[in-house]
Amino acid sequence: MPEHPACTKTPNPLDEFGVISRFFTDRSFYPSAWPSQGAGDDCAFLDVGPMRLAVTADMMALGSHFLENASPYTVGRKALAVNLSDLAAAGSEPKAFFLSISLPRIDENWLEGFSRGLLEEARRFNCPLRGGDTVKSFAKPGQSPYTAISITAMGELPAGKGLTRAGARVGEDIWVSGTPGDAFAALGQIFGYWTFAEPLLGYFRSRMDLPEPRVALGRGLLNTATACCDISDGLIGDLKHILERSGVSARLFWPAFPESDAMKQLPEAVQQRCVLSGGDDYELLFTAPADRRDEILRIAERADTRVSRIGEVLSAGEPLQVIDEKGSDVNCAASFNHFGEVGS
């Protein structure tokens, strides 16, 4: 799919997604296995008799996905929230999760805070912990062992149903929930990319530490949206997954993007960097037919979630663009990608 130069970044052929595609995409036929689909989506779907399960797995580590000094309570909340967000992107209802954790040592205070946050999030979404594993982590001399957290979450779907990244069609609208960019604004301040007043950091930090899984919205969109994903690596980067899987392109309208009051106080170049490419928001990005706009607004109102129409789906021969109110191109930095280059 051609891309506009403003939204182009030369990929590493063996970045995160290249590794998955080359080494871990198994298209073999297993005649006795549960029928499945959804490889390359936020969740895999497994058909077990009359039931369809949505399953997702994420691994996170202190110092990579979380700051070293992150509150263990927020680590626990967020560790589960990002998996619930994947279930939301599939339109499924959370049912259970499994936790595997690698610890350098037994720190009772850290574990108390982590488990409290984890189980509070589980109770909020009626998604109980049903098993897992605990091991000790080691490191080479001169290196420090780290804490790694792996969660597998499972949800339920009606038979034959489930939202994926494929399905967007030419002429459809592109929507996003919430106000993307807030989480990365905090990270940019912490890493020294930019500086803003301390009161703003408190708000942005809360959005980074405690994302809100859009479970109710995802379930409401199950019969309305045509493609969906959550925003973990940046809006443009995650939109590209939908476009590639659907065989289409897109045009986005910068003035239509939703922004928090705090985001509006930052320079526009910083706003664009955060909103378009920042990531870690765990908002839902989805497509839907233009004649379903009123229905989508009603679904969002019932889910008590803000949604905004930010663009349109184009044919595959068109460039991916983000344009401003004058029709000029808006520059897009690269979204986050493990083992890939990250735009600044």
N, C-alpha and C positions, 0 to 999 in steps of 0.2 A: 504494500500500500504506500503510495507516495506520501511524503511528509513535507510540510512547509519548513523552510530553513530555520525559521524562528523556533520550531519545536523539534529540531533534529539533534540527536547526539549519537556519535558513532559508538555502537555497542561493542563490548567485549564479547567475542563469540562464545566464550565459556564463562559468562556471568551466571548469576543465580538461575535464571530461566534456561540458559543454554545447558547448564549441568543437568537440570531436571529433564529437559527434552532428550539429551543425548544418552544419559546413563540410567534414568529412572522412569522412563515411560515404557511400560510393558504392554504391548498389544497382542500378546499371546492369547490363545483361546483356552479357557479352562472349563471344560464341559460340566464339572460338578460344582463350580463356584456359584455364589450368588450373582445374578445379573447386576451389572453396574454401569454407571455413566458419570460424567462430571470431572474426569481427569483434566487438570488444568484450570479448574474453577475453584471458588472458595471452599466448596465442599464436594466430596464424592457422594454419589447416591447409590445405595445398595437396596435392591428389591428382595425382601425376605417374605415369601408367601404373598399375602395381600398388603403387606406393609412396605413402605419406603422409608429408609433411614438416610439422614444426611450426616456425614461424618467429616470432621476436620481435625487437623493436628498442627500444633505450633510449638516450636522450641524457642526459648528466650533465655538470655544470660545477663547477669549483672555485669555492668561495664560495657555492654553492647546495646541491648534493648532498654536497659535501665541504667541510670547513673549509679556510680559506686555507692554514693551516700543516699540513695533513694529510700524513702520510708518503707519498711517491710509491709506495712498495712496497704499502702498504695500499690506495691509490687504484687501483693496477693490479689487485690481487686482487679488490677489491669491484666494480670496473667490470664485470668478467666474471661475478662471482658473482651479481649481480642478474639478469643475463640467463639464466644457468643455472637460477636459481630459477623464472623464467617457464617454461622448458622442463620443469622438475620438476612444476610445477602442471598441465601438460598431460599428464603421464605419459610423456614422450618421453625418448629416449636422445640426449644431446648428440653432435653429429657435426662441426660446424665453426662458426667465427665470422668476422666481418669487422669491422675497426676503421677508423673515420674519426676523426681527431683534429685539432683546431685549436689551434695553439700561438702564444703571443705572441713567442717567441724560442726558439732552440735552447739548452737548458740540459742539458748532457750528464749531469750528476749526477742531475737529476730524471728524465730519460728512462731512465737506467740502472736506477734504483729502480722506476720505473713498469713498464718492460718485464719486469723480473725477476718482480715480483708477478703481472703479467698472464699470463706464460707458465708460471709455476708453477701457477697456477689452471687453466690450459688442460691442462697435463699431468696434474693430479690427476683430471680428468674426461674425459681422452682426447678433447679438443675443440680441434683445431688451428686456428691463425689461417691463413686462406686468401686474404686480400686486404683492400683498403680504400683509404684516401686520407689524405694529410697536407697541411694548408694552414696559412698564417700568419694569425693573427687580428689585427684592427686595432680601434681605438677612436677616438672623437671627441676633440679636444683637451681635456685636463683629466680624461679618463677613462682607466682602465687596461684594456688588452685582457686577456682571460681564456682559460684553457684549457677547451675543451669536448671531450667524449669521446662518440662515438656508436658503439654496438656492435649489430650484427645477428647473432643466433645462430640456428643451425638444428639441429633434432633429427629423429630418425626414429621413426615410429609404425607399428604394424601397420595394414594396410589397413582403413579405416573406423573406426578407434579414435581415442581422444583425449578427455581430460577438459576440460570447459568450465565456465563459471560457471552454465550452465543445467542442469537435471536434478534438483535437489533436490525431494523429495516430502514431503508431509505425513506426520508420524509418524517421520521419519528422525532419526538422531542427528547432532549437529554436533561435529566433532573439530578439534583443533589440535595441531600438532607443537611440540616444544621448550617454551621458556618465553618467551612474548611479553612485550614491555615493557622488556627489559633495554637495548636500544639507545637508546630514548628517555630512559631514566633518565640516561644519560650526557649526552645533548644538553640535557636540562633543567638539569643541573648547570652545564654550560658556558655556557648562556644565562642562568643566574641565576634560574631558576624555583624552585629549591630548593637546599638544601645538605646534603651528607652527608659522612661521613668519607672521607679520601683513599683508603684501601685499597679501598673499594667502587668508586671511580671506575675503578680499573685494570681490574676485571672488566667493568663496564658498558661501558667504552671499547673493550675487546676485542670485545665483542658488536656494538658499533656499527661498528667498523672492519673486522671480518672475519666477516661473516655466513656461515653454512654452508648452501649450496644443498642441499635435501633431494631430491636426484636419485634415490637408491635407493628412498626411500619413495614418491615420485611414481610411479615405474615399477611398484612393487609394488601400488599402489592402482588401476592402470589398469582392472582388471576388477571392482573392488569399490566404489570411491567413485562417487557419482552426480553430484557437482559439486565443483569444486575451484578455489582461487585461492591465490596467495601473498600474504602480508601485507607490503605495502610502505607503505601510507598509513595504517595503523591497523586493528585487528581489526574494530571496529564498521563503519567505513567500507567495508572490503573485503567484510565479510559482506553489507552492503546490496547490493553488486553481484550476489552470488549470489541473494539474495532477489528482487531486481527481475527478474533474468533468468529465474528459475524461477517467478515468480508466487506466492510464498509469504511467510510471515513466520517469526518465531523467538522463542523464549524461552531466555535464557542464565542459567546459575546461577553466580553469582560464587564461592561456595565451591569449585566444581569446577575453577576456573581453575588451571593449573599456574604455579608461581612458583619462581624460583631462590632459593637461600638468601640471596643478597644482596638481592633484591627484598623478601623477607619482613622485612628490617630497616628498611624505609622506612615512614613513616606510611601508613595505609590509603588516605587520599585520594590520596596520590602514587602508590601501587600501582595504584589504579583508573585514574588518569589515564594512566599508562604502559601498563598491560596492555590496556586497552580501546581506547585511541585513539592511542597513541604512534606506532606505525609503524616502518619501517626494520628490521623483524625478519627478513623473508624466510623466515618459517615457512609451512607449508602449513595452510590452513583448508579443511576438506572435510566433505561430508555422506555418509552411508551408511545402508543399512537396519539397523534394530535387531538383526536376526537375524545380522548379519555381524560383531558385536563381537569374538568370539573370533578370527575370521580377521584382522581389522584388527590386533589385538594381536600375532598371529604375524608379520604383514607388518612391523610396526614393529620387532619383535625382530630379524628378519633384516636390516633396514635399520639396526640399531643406533641407533634414533631413538625418543625418548620421544613418546608421543601421549596426549592426554587428551580425554575426552568431556565437553563443556562445555555442551551444550544440546540442544534439540529443534526440529524444523521444525514450524511451525504453518500453518494455512490463512491465505490472504491477508487475510481479514477481521480477524485478530487483531493487536493492537499488538506492535511489536518491544519486548521488555523484557529488562532485566538485573535479576535479583532476588537479594537476599542470603539468608542462612540463615533469616531471619524472614519472607521473602516480600515484603519492602519493596523499592522501586525503588532501583537504583543509578544515580547520575547519570553520564552519558556526555558528555564533551566532544567536539567535532567532530574528525574525523580530518583528516589533511593533505590539501590539495587545491590544486594550482597554480592561482592566480588566485582562489581561494576564501578565505573566512575560516577561520582556525584557532582552535579553542578553546584557552583557556589552562588 
